[in-house]
Amino acid sequence: MGTARTYGGSDDARAYAPGEWANLWRRGRSCASRWTLFELATMVLGFMVFWPIGLAVFAYKMWQRKSGADDLQTVVTAKWNEARASWTRSSGWSWSPAGTGNAAFDQWKAAELARLEAERRKLEDAAREFAEFLDNIRHAKDREEFDRFMAERRAKP
């Protein structure tokens, strides 16, 4: 017989594994009911800075527990990503506003950023080539030491 048991007497009873029932009881019906460190820190700092902020975080958490909505960190991250999406990624390493409204400046800026990006790629290529060179030297040294070891081993009676 299996280790799963059915609790309750209704027709829609489900088989629960021994540890699953306890986990379901601890966290409630949804996983969203647990407080995260971010939510606790936000609430405490909210109460310290301006008490309605802390109260709003607490109220959101209670509403989230009942509705099963996303946790506060997920909501804040989504809003941050939406705000950041209004900025365009101009190069591989920096963020800048979409445009200034001055076409000549925007052209100059785009040309300079493209030039800097090309320089960055050159530096990355040089670093990769040097790392490959060092790997080849280490491999040749290891091969030489191994060949010397094998020659000494064969020479022993």
C-alpha positions in Angstrom: 0.0 0.0 0.0 1.1 3.6 -0.7 1.9 6.2 2.0 -0.6 8.7 0.7 -3.8 9.1 2.7 -7.2 10.7 2.0 -8.4 13.3 4.5 -12.0 14.3 4.8 -15.1 12.5 3.6 -16.2 14.5 0.6 -16.2 13.2 -2.9 -13.5 15.6 -4.0 -11.1 14.3 -1.4 -7.5 14.2 -2.5 -4.6 11.9 -1.5 -1.9 13.8 0.4 1.6 12.5 1.1 2.5 12.5 4.8 4.6 15.8 4.8 2.4 17.5 2.2 -0.6 18.0 4.5 1.6 19.8 7.1 3.1 22.0 4.5 -0.3 22.9 3.1 -1.5 23.8 6.6 1.6 25.9 7.4 1.5 28.1 4.3 -2.3 28.2 3.7 -3.9 27.6 0.4 -1.5 29.8 -1.6 2.2 30.2 -1.3 1.8 34.0 -1.4 0.8 34.2 2.3 4.3 34.0 3.7 6.1 37.3 4.6 9.4 37.8 2.7 12.4 39.6 4.1 11.7 42.4 1.6 8.1 42.8 2.7 9.1 42.9 6.4 11.9 45.4 5.8 9.6 47.6 3.7 6.9 47.6 6.3 9.3 48.4 9.2 11.1 51.2 7.2 7.7 52.5 6.1 6.5 52.8 9.7 9.8 54.4 10.7 9.7 57.0 7.8 6.0 57.7 7.6 3.5 55.5 9.4 0.9 55.4 6.5 3.5 53.7 4.3 4.0 50.9 6.8 0.2 50.6 7.1 -0.2 50.4 3.4 2.4 47.6 3.1 0.6 45.7 5.9 -2.8 46.2 4.2 -1.4 45.1 0.8 -0.1 41.9 2.5 -3.5 41.2 4.1 -5.2 41.8 0.8 -2.6 39.7 -1.1 -3.2 36.8 1.4 -6.9 36.8 0.6 -6.8 37.4 -3.1 -3.7 35.3 -3.9 -2.0 38.2 -5.8 1.7 38.5 -6.3 4.0 39.4 -3.4 5.2 42.9 -2.9 8.7 42.3 -4.2 7.3 40.9 -7.5 5.0 43.9 -7.9 7.8 46.4 -7.2 10.2 44.6 -9.6 7.5 44.7 -12.3 6.9 48.4 -11.8 10.7 49.0 -11.8 11.0 47.1 -15.1 8.1 49.1 -16.6 9.8 52.3 -15.7 13.1 51.1 -17.0 11.5 50.0 -20.3 10.9 53.7 -21.1 14.6 54.0 -21.4 16.3 52.5 -24.4 19.4 50.4 -24.1 22.0 52.4 -26.1 24.9 50.0 -25.6 26.0 46.9 -23.9 27.1 48.6 -20.7 25.0 51.8 -20.0 21.5 53.1 -19.9 20.6 56.5 -21.3 17.3 58.4 -22.1 15.7 57.7 -25.4 16.5 61.1 -26.9 17.2 64.8 -26.1 15.2 66.3 -29.0 18.3 67.7 -30.6 19.0 65.6 -33.7 22.7 66.7 -34.1 23.5 65.9 -30.5 21.7 62.5 -30.7 23.7 61.6 -33.9 27.0 62.6 -32.2 26.1 60.7 -29.1 25.1 57.5 -31.1 28.4 57.7 -33.1 30.5 58.1 -29.9 28.7 55.2 -28.2 29.2 53.0 -31.2 32.9 53.9 -31.2 33.2 53.1 -27.5 31.4 49.8 -28.1 33.8 48.9 -30.8 36.7 49.7 -28.5 35.2 47.6 -25.8 34.8 44.7 -28.2 38.5 45.0 -29.2 39.5 44.9 -25.5 37.4 41.9 -24.9 38.9 40.1 -27.9 42.4 40.9 -26.8 41.7 39.6 -23.3 40.2 36.4 -24.7 43.2 35.9 -27.0 45.6 36.4 -24.1 43.7 33.9 -22.0 43.8 31.4 -24.8 47.6 32.0 -25.1 48.1 31.4 -21.4 46.0 28.2 -21.6 48.2 27.0 -24.5 51.4 27.7 -22.5 50.0 25.9 -19.5 49.0 23.0 -21.6 52.4 22.8 -23.3 54.1 22.9 -19.9 51.8 20.2 -18.5 52.5 18.0 -21.6 56.2 18.5 -21.1 56.1 17.6 -17.5 53.9 14.5 -18.2 56.3 13.3 -21.0 59.3 13.7 -18.7 57.5 11.8 -15.9 56.6 8.9 -18.3 60.2 8.8 -19.6 61.5 8.6 -16.1 59.0 5.9 -15.2 59.9 3.8 -18.3 63.6 4.2 -17.4 63.2 2.6 -14.0 63.9 -1.1 -13.8 
